[in-house]
């Protein structure tokens, strides 16, 4: 994965913990999880919002 090993990922995690603090990590993780979920939904069903809005406007 991009040439990153376990030790590099661990160092990145420590830096993120120092910058944001332990209290913000669950909030950041939740935000990232929601963003990934929305992205996957948009990729798999790109016309879903268009077809839903078309049904309600008629």
C-alpha positions as CSV (number, residue, x, y, z in Angstrom):
1,X,0.0,0.0,0.0
2,X,2.0,3.0,-1.3
3,X,5.2,1.5,0.1
4,X,4.1,2.1,3.7
5,X,4.9,-0.4,6.3
6,X,3.5,-1.0,9.8
7,X,6.1,1.2,11.4
8,X,5.4,4.2,9.1
9,X,1.7,3.9,9.7
10,X,2.3,3.8,13.4
11,X,4.4,7.0,13.2
12,X,1.6,8.7,11.2
13,X,-0.9,7.6,13.8
14,X,1.2,9.1,16.6
15,X,1.6,12.4,14.7
16,X,-2.2,12.6,14.1
17,X,-2.8,11.9,17.8
18,X,-0.4,14.7,18.8
19,X,-2.0,17.2,16.4
20,X,-5.7,16.5,17.1
21,X,-5.6,14.9,20.5
22,X,-7.3,11.8,21.8
23,X,-10.7,13.4,22.2
24,X,-11.1,14.4,18.5
25,X,-10.1,11.0,17.1
26,X,-13.6,9.3,17.3
27,X,-15.1,12.4,15.7
28,X,-12.6,12.4,12.9
29,X,-13.0,8.6,12.4
30,X,-16.8,9.0,12.2
31,X,-16.5,11.8,9.7
32,X,-14.2,9.8,7.5
33,X,-16.4,6.7,7.7
34,X,-19.5,8.7,6.6
35,X,-17.5,10.2,3.8
36,X,-16.4,6.8,2.5
37,X,-19.9,5.5,2.8
38,X,-21.4,8.4,0.8
39,X,-18.6,8.0,-1.8
40,X,-19.3,4.3,-2.2
41,X,-23.0,5.0,-2.5
42,X,-22.4,7.7,-5.1
43,X,-20.1,5.4,-7.1
44,X,-22.5,2.4,-7.1
45,X,-25.8,4.4,-7.7
46,X,-24.9,7.6,-9.5
47,X,-28.4,8.1,-11.0
48,X,-30.3,7.3,-7.8
49,X,-30.7,10.9,-6.7
50,X,-31.6,12.0,-10.3
51,X,-34.3,9.3,-10.6
52,X,-35.7,10.1,-7.1
53,X,-35.9,13.8,-7.8
54,X,-37.7,13.0,-11.1
55,X,-40.3,10.9,-9.3
56,X,-41.2,13.7,-6.9
57,X,-41.4,16.5,-9.4
58,X,-44.1,14.9,-11.6
